[in-house]
């Protein structure tokens, strides 16, 4: 499988030239954006469900700035969601948020698509199974039982791999666009 472009590392190098104040401000801005995007799923049924998956992007970008900024953005987003839309606290920390951190981290250290997809697919699979099976929260709605079923686990794993692949491609697309903006400014 092809290796990823140099966009994630190029963007990381641009971010490394920023001061710690810029890192903090960027992380706060990304946490606010992530919280708003995640909250739309609960506040605006329908269109909000289409917007909330994009919560992964601000966390991914923050993690490309630095792992520390990504984790602080993740924690700040959780605190903002606690105030804005507490029902999303079962979804964000285990799915879109952790996927953003995983993608940002793997974009920086791995260079093969298959490795990135597998690691993030496993991360997302685990993140879906924790609220579903450990906490008993119906991640996919009330129709999916919270008892261990091999077929459901296989479907969740397949979904996790597919979703991670989709976010790998979306992430690289957005990073190429952001790189053009950062280099021109």
N, C-alpha and C positions, 0 to 999 in steps of 0.2 A: 504494500500500500504506500501511496505517496507520502512524502514528508510535508510538513506544513511550511508555509512561507516564512520569511524572516520578520513579518509584521509584528508579532508579539514581542520579539526581542528588540526590534527597532523602537517600538513605542516605549518599552521599558527603559531603554537608554535615554529617550527624551524625558521621561518622568524622573529619572535619576538626577537630572540637572536641576530639578525643582528644589526649593527650600523645604524644610520640614513644615513650615507654615502653609505652603501651597499644598503639600501632601494632606495635611489636616483639613484644610478648606475643601479640597477635592473630595476627600472621604465623606465629609459632612454633606456636601452637595449630592453625592452619589447615594448616601443613606436616605436622604430626603426623597430623591427620585425613586429609589427602590421601594420605600414605604408607600409612596403614592401609587406606584404601579401595582404593588401587591394588594393594597387596600381596594383597588377598583374591582377586584373579583367579588368582594362582599358588598360593596356599596352600589355598584352598577351591574346588576345581573345582565347577562348577555354580552354586551360589549366589554364589560370588565373582565370577563373570562378570557377574552381574546387579548387583552392588554396585560393581564397579570403574569403570563409567562415571561414577558420582557424584563421582569425583575432581575433575572439572571445577569443581564448586561451591565448594570451599574456595579454589581458585586464583582464581576469579572474584571472590569476596568480598574476598580480599586485594588484588586489583588495584583494586577499588572504593575501598579505603582509600587507596591511592596506588599509582602505577605502581611506585615503588621497593619498597614492601612486597610487591606482587605478584611482582616479579622475585626478591626475596630469598626469598619463600615457595617459589617454583618451584625455586630452586637448593637450598634446604634440603630440599625434598621429594626431589630427585634424590639428595642425599647420604644421606638416611634410607633410600631405596630401595636404595642401594648396600649398606647394612648388612643390610636386612631381606629383600629379594627382588630380587637383581641381574638376574634375567631380565626384570623389568619395565622395566629401563632402556632397552630398545629401543622400548617403547610410550609410556611417560609423557612423556618430553621432546618427542616429535614429535607426539603426538595430544592426549590429555586435558589435559596441562599447558599446551601452547601454545594450545589452544582456550580454556582458562580465562583466560589473559592476554589473548588477542584479544577475548573477549567483554567482559571488564571494561573494557578500553581503549575498545572501540567503543561500549559502553553509555554511557560518559561523553562521548564526542565526537560521536557520530552519533545521530540521532533517528528515522531511518526504518528500519523492519524489513528492507526489501529490501537496503539498503546493509549492514546488520549481517550478514545472512545471507550475502550474496555475499562480503564480505571474509573472514568466518570460514570459509566453505566453501572458499575458495581457500587459506587458511592451513592448514586441516585436510587438504585435498587434497595440498598440498606436504608436510605433515608425514607423511602416509601413504606418499607416493612415495619420500621419502628413505630410510627403513629398507628399503622393499621393493625399490627399484631401485638405490640407491647402496650400501647396506650389505648387501643380499642377505638380509635378515631376513624370513621369511614372516609378515607382519603378519596375514594372514587365514588362516593355516595352510598346510600343505604343498600344498594343492590349487591354490592360485593361483600360477601361474608368475611368476618374477621377470624375464621378458623383456618388452620393450615390446609391448603388444598394444592396439590402439586401442579395442577393445570393453571390455577390462578397465579401461583408463584412464577411459573414459566412465562405466563402472559405479562406479568409485572416486569420480569427480567427482560423480555423482548422489547417491551415499551421503553424501559430504561436505556437500553442500548440504542434504540432508534432515536429517542429524544436526545441522548448525548451526541449522537452523530449529527442530528439536526442543529444542535447548539454549537457544535464544532464549526460547522459550515457558516451558520449565522454569525458566530463570534469572529471568524476570520474575515467575513464580508464587512462587518462593522469596523474591525480593526484596520482594514485597508482604507476605508473611508476616513477614519479618524487620523490615520497616519498622514494622509494627504493634507488634511486640515492643519495638523500640528506642524508639519514641515513647511507649509506655506505661510504660517503665522509667526 
